Amino acid sequence: MKKNILLISILFTCTIFCTTIFAQAPANDECGGAIAVTTNPFGTTCTTLTAGTTNNATASPFVSTCAAGFADDDVWYSFVANSQ
């Protein structure tokens, strides 16, 4: 009985913590993996959307003084402006 309780406890703990330990960062976690997004045509409302997440993202290698005291996990996107 004690072995079963121990086994269940280990499995439960691993289920909670192992998913965090082995989780992978998003593909665009670093600048080199920036995802190109499509911009909306000039003068239109925001109809083109790009989904994303910062789950499991890591901090970029440079230090920003603008975000002092805030979470520094980030992801990267790139775009080409379609008008001035």
Secondary structure, DSSP 8 states (H G I E B T S, - for coil): -HHHHHHHHHHHHHHHHHHHHT----TTSSGGG-EE-----TTS-S--------TT--B-SS--STTTTS--B---EE---S--
